[in-house]
């Protein structure tokens, strides 16, 4: 059986520095659904690498906490951070 490789998908969000730890904790508590990285040159933009199977779940989580922590979505960088 052959499988087609699927690459990671990126989402980017802007969130206050005081909430970055909370965001990381939430992602880890959801079985590590995404890997967060603070974008170089910023202190409030977090890039999230997510497997295709978890994109819908991640989007739902981000929508659910957006008002709670003032999270807003921002454009992904033109080149992945790694």
N, C-alpha and C positions, 0 to 999 in steps of 0.2 A: 504494500500500500504506500502510495506517495502522498506526502503532505506539502502544501505550499507554505513557505516561510512567511510569517506575518510580522511586520515590524511594529515597533512601539509607536504610540500616538502621543502627541504632546498637547497639553492644555497649559495655559498660563493665567495666573491670577495676581491681582494686586491686593495686598492685605497689610494692615498695620503690623509693624515689627513685633508688637506685644502679643500678636495672635499667631505668629508663625509656629511657635512651639505647640500650640493647641491644634493647628492644622496638621502638623506632622503626627501628633498623637492620634488624631482622628483617623488618618490614613493607615497608621500602623494597627489600630484597633479593628480596622476592616480588612484584616488579613493582608496588609501591605498592598492594597489595590493599586497604589501609585507610588512612585519614587519622587519626592520633592527635592528641588535644588533651588537655592536663592540665586537669582540671575546676577551674573557678574556686572558690577558697576551700579547696582541698585541695592537698596536695603529693604524694599517692600514688594518686589515682584518675585513670585515663586513659579518656576517651571515644573510641571508635573508630567512624568513619563508614565504612561499607562498601557497595559496590554489591551489589545482590541476587545477581548472578552469582558473587560471591566469598564469600558468607556461609558456606557449608559449608566451604570451604577455610580461612577465617579461624578458624572454630570448631575445626577439626582442629588448626591451628597453636597456638591458645591452650591446647587440651587437652594438646598435646605438651610445651609449655614450662611448664605450671603448676607441676609439682614442681621443675623446674630453677631457677626464679627466684621461687618463692613467690607466683605470680599467682593471684588468686581473682576470680571474677566477682561483680559487684555490680549492683544495679538501675540501669537507665538513668534519667537525670533526667526529671522530668515534662515539661520543656520542653527542646527541643534547645538546645545552647549557642550556636548562631548564629541 
